[in-house]
Amino acid sequence: RVSRGKMKLTLSVIMGNYNKAPFIPMMMESLLGQTRPADEIIVVDDASTDNSVEVISSYLTRHPNIRLIRNPTNRGANYNVNSLIKVAKGDVVYFAPSDDWLCPELFQIAMALLEAHPEAGLFSARCDFMDMNDRNLGLMPSAMPRRTAGYMSPADCYRALPRHDSWLVGLATLFKREILIREGGFPADLGSVADNFVSQVIALKYGTC
């Protein structure tokens, strides 16, 4: 039994990529520059036809916690997620797009909150819009059910979701891996909204940070 606030969690990052070679270095550098580093980074290349594999491979020898998995055919994001959550070793998993950028403190803040609130099923932050020249265009519009960082119980989420719609942003969500597996992962038939659906299910059953 772990005392509240004393649980030490490990973190796996799963980054999917398909033909995003120009953006990969930006995302990889933001992953590697986190103030709380990931314990492992798994990159799955979904049968890219550009030089993505070459770009990804340039990081492998320099960073032993990174590994590359190559799909022989394009399988899609939800297939990759559902396959790799069972391969990952971390207590917490983050699904990184290959064409975004993370604030340096994201993992540090997220993991500290999830460790302080072991009952929580996930953590979600807010996102900024960026243009093609890496200029910050400001916050992505989304609901704010809390004004300060902390835990929301399932009852809190039940009250907040009908008022605010969903504040759970897939690009900035870290999941407890065993809970995500227990809830069945990402339904393939829901396509790009699968992460938001699963986030709401987990928030309503376990609560969220």
N, C-alpha and C positions, 0 to 999 in steps of 0.2 A: 504494500500500500504506500502511495506517495503522498507526502504532506502537501497541502495547498501551497502553491508558489515555489515548490522545491523541485518540480519535475524538470528534467533536462531532456529536451527533445532534439532529434536529428532532422536534417532537412535534405530532401532530394529535389532537384530541379529537373524537369523534363522539358526540353525545348524541341518543338517540331519545326521542320523547315521544308519548304518546297519552292525552289527557284527564288530565293531571297538573298542571294550571295552578296549584293551591295550593302545590305543592312546587317548582316551577321556580325561583323566586327563591333558595331555600336552596341548590339545587345550582349555579345560575349564580354566586352569590356565592362559593361554595367553589372553583369553577373559577377565577374571576377573582382569588381571594385566594391562589393558590398562590405559594410562595416561588420556584418556578421556573415562570414562566408558560408556557402552551401557545403554540405558534407559530400555530396556527389552531384555531378551534372551529367545527365544523359541526353545526348542529342540524337534525334531520329531524323534522318534525311529520307523524305518520302518520294524517292526516285526522281530527284531533281535532274533537269536537263541542262542547267547552267553549271558554273564552276563552284557550286556550293560545297561539295565534298572537299575540294582542294582547300577552300577557305577554312572550313571546320577542322580539317586535318592539321592545319598549321598550329592549332592550339593544343593538340593532343600530347606532344612530347614535352611541352613546357608546363602542362598542368595535369598531373597524374590522376586527379579526381574527375576528369572529363573522359567520357567514352562515347564513341559514335556507333550507332546502329543504322544500317542502310536497308531500306525496303527495296526488294527487287521490282515491285510495282507500286503505283500510287494507291494508298489505302485510305487516305482521308484522316482528318484530325481526331475524330472520336474513336476510330479504330486504334490509332496510335496511343491515345490516352488510356483506353481501357486495357490495352496490352501491357503497357509499361508501368502502370501503377502496381502490378504484381511483380515486376522485375525490380523496381526501386526498393531501396532498403530503409529510407528515412521514415521517421514517425509522421512527418509533415511533407506534403508535396506541393510544389508550385509548377504550373504549366506555363512556360515562357514562350511567347511568340518570338519569331526570329527577327521581327522588324519593329520592335519597340525598344524602349529604354527605361531602366528602373532608377528611381531615386536611391542614393547610396544607403540610406537607413531603412529601406523597406523591410528587409529580412530581420534586422535587429529589432525593430519595433514589433513586427508580427510575431516573431518567436517569443519575445519577452511576454507579450500578452497571452499567447497560447500556453506558455509555461505557467503563468500566473493563474490561468483559468482552465484547468485540465478538462472541465466539463464541456468546453466549447468545441464545436465541430469544425469551425473554420474562422479565418480572419479575412476581412476585406477592407481595402483602402479606397481612396478617391484617385482619380486620374486627371492628368493634364492633357490637352491637345497639343501636338507638335506639328509644325509644318515640315516640308521636305528639306528645309535648310536648318532643321533642328532648333527653330525658334519656338519658345514656349508661348502658346496662344491662350493660356489660362485654363482654369478648371473645366472639365467636362461636366455639363449639367447633370446632377443626380441628387436624389433625396439625401437628407442628413437626419436620420432618426436620433442621433446623439451629437452633442456639440463637443464632447471630449472623448478621448480614447477610452475604451473600457469594454465590459462584457454586457451583452443583451441576452437575457434568458429566453427560452422558447415562448414564454408568455409575453415578454416584451416584443418579440418578433411578430407574434400573432396579432398584437394590437397595432404594430407599426406598419406591417405590409399593406393592409387595405388602405391606410391613409397616405402612404408615401410611394406606393408601387414598390419596385425593388431598388435598393441602394447597393446591391451586391454586384460588383463589377468584376467580370471574369478575368480581365487582364491584371487585376491587382488582388486576387484571391489566393490564399494558401489554405489547403485542406488537410485535416487529419486523415492520413492515408487509410488506416483500417476502417474508419467510419465511411469514407468514400467507397471502399470495396464492399462494405456491408450493405450500403444503399444501392449497389448495383452499377456504380460508375456512371458514365454519360450515355443516355439512351441514343443509339445511333440514328433512330428515325426522327429525332428532334433537331438534327443538324446544328446550326450555329447558336441556337438558343438552349442547347442541352446544359451548358455550364450554369446558366442562370436558373434553370429549372431545378437542377440538383442542389445548387446553393440554397435556394429557398426551402427545399425539402429538409436539408440538413439544419438550416437555421431554426426551422420550426420544431425539429425534434431534439436538438442538442444545444441550441443557442449559438451566438456568434460574437466575435470581437471585432 
